[in-house]
Amino acid sequence: MFTGIVENLGILKKIEPTATGLVFSIFSELPAEHFTKGNSIAVNGVCLTVETYEPPTKLFTVSLVPETLERTMFKSAKLEQKLNLETSLTLQKPLAGHLVLGHSDFTAAVLKAAPELEIAIPAEFMKYFPEKGSVTVHGVSLTIAKRHDFSIEMAIIPETLRSTNLGELQVGDSVNIEIDVLARYLETLSGPAGSAKQ
């Protein structure tokens, strides 16, 4: 679990195809303690598992299986691309954003670049994005400033532009979107599956 507060901008250094997907080698300035084999790390908002880490080069590797590639923008990732990194939530870590699972629900196209970032949302998902609600874009916890028929807008503050890759997004780019988990649970509890009589 994560908070949507990016801790470091990693750089994608190597993309290696495998029989089951891709392996990314990512450079990060985060402390080595976060890259113990098996640790979880959010990469552009997607929870991935650290497989190897090389202290001299500060490179760690993660594997991406077909399911992950299908639901994220990683299938079109490019070398030297900056990636938002966040280590997993602990009881000592402040919950400064909102609860983020690291499970990208879908990718969406950028309609307008930051600081007034506008993202296209498929019609079937619009119900999950109320004005002033939370959304995770590329792993960044954001507040929805405006809600349109088929898109949402977020006002990106200067600090977020400096510390994440959102400022580099261009119109037409694809971003990872995670729906607020509270919206998911509320839908399930209020729907037929959650309306069983006590």
N, C-alpha and C positions, 0 to 999 in steps of 0.2 A: 504494500500500500504506500501511496505517496501523497504529496500535498499540492503539486502543481507549481512549486517554487523552484525554478531552475538554479542549480548550484554551480554549473560549469558548462562552458561551450566546448564540446569535443570536436575533433576533426576526423572525418572518415578517411583513413589512409590506405585501406586495401579492401577489395571486394573479391571474394573467392567463391566461385560456384562449386556446389557439391551435389551428390546424388539426391540429397533431400532438401535442397534450398540454397542458401547463401551463408557465408561466414564473413562478418565484418571485423576488421581490425581498426580500432578507434583510439586516437590519442586523447589523453585527458590529463589535466593538471590536478585532479582530485587526489587526496592522499591515498597511498597504496593500500591502506587498511580496508578501503571500500571495494577492493578488487580480489578478495579471497574467492577461490573457485566455489561456485554455487551461489554467490551473492546475487541478489536482484538489483537491477539498475534500470531506471526509466530512460529510454533513448527516444527523443522526440515523442515522449508520452507513452511509449510502449514498454511494458515490463519484459526485460530480457535477462538471461542468466549469464553471469561471467563464467567463461570457460578457462581462459588463460590470462596471465598478466606478466609483462616483462618490465621490471623496474627500470632498467637502463633506458629503455625507449619510451616508457610510460604508455605502452600500447596494451589494450585489453581486447579480447575477442568474444564475440557473441554469435550464436547461430540463429538463423531465421528460417523457419519451416514454411511450407506452402500456405498454411492457414494465416500466418502472420503476414506474409507477402501479399496475400489476397486482400487483406483488410487495411493495409497501410501504404504509405507512399514509398516504402523502402525498395520496391521493385524498380523504381526509376531513380534511385539514389545515385549520386555522382561522387567521384573521388574529390577530396578536399572540401566537401560540403560540411558546413557547421551543423552540429547536432546538439540539441538541448539535453543535458544530463541532470538527473536527480537521483540521489541515493535513497534507499527505502526508509520509510518512516519508523522512528523509534519513540519510546515513551519520553525520551529526553528532548525530542525535536519539536519545536513549536508548530502548531497547525496554522500556518499563516495564510494558506490558500483555502482549498476545500479537499475533501476526501477523494482521492484519485486512485483507481485500481490499476491503471496501466494497461487497460484493455481497449484498444482502438475499436470503435464501433463502425466507422466508415471513413473514407477520405472525402474531402470537399474541395472545391475550387475557390481560389481567391478572386473576388470580384473587384475589390479596391484595396490597395496597399495601405499599410500603417502610415500615420498614426490612427486614422479612422479605418481600421481593418474590417472589411466586409467579406463574409464567407457565404457561399451558396449552400443551402440545406435542402436535401430531397424532401418532397412534400410529406412523406410518411413519417419523417422524424421531427417536423416542425413543432409538434405538440410538446416536445421535451425541452424547448428553449424559450421560456418566458422572459419578458423584459425584466432586467435586474437579477435574473437567475445566473447560475454558474455554468461555464463550459470549459473544457480543456482543449486547447488548440496547440498541437505539437508539444504537448506536455506542460503547457503554461496555463495556470488557473486564471481565467478571465471572467469579468462580469459583462453580461449582455447589456449594451447601452440602448440599442434599438432593435426592434423585431419587425421584419417586413414579411410579405407573403411567403417568399421562398429564400430568405436570407436573414442573417443576423449581423449586427455591427458591434464592434468592441473598440473603445477608446484606449489606445496603448500609451501608457505614460513613458516619459523619457528613460527612467530606470529600467523598465522592461525592454525597451529598444536597445539599451546598452548591454544588458546581461543575457539576452536570448537571441535566437535567430529570426524572430518575427519581423524585425526591421529589414531583413534581406528578402522577404517574400515579394514576389512580383505577381501582377495580374495573370491568372491562368495557372499558377503553381498549385500543387496538390498538398493539402495538409491533413494530418491525422486528427480526428475528432473523437473525443470520448464524452458520452452523455453523462450528466451528473447522476451518480449512482442512487441518490435519494429519489430522483424522478422515476428511475426504474422500479425501485421498491414500492413507491406509492402507486404506480400503475398496476403492479402485480397484486397488491393488497386490496385495491379498489375494484379490480376486475373479477370475472367469474371464478378464477382459480383461487382468489383470496377472499371470496365472500361466503365461505362455508359458515353455516349457523353454529353457534357455540352450544 
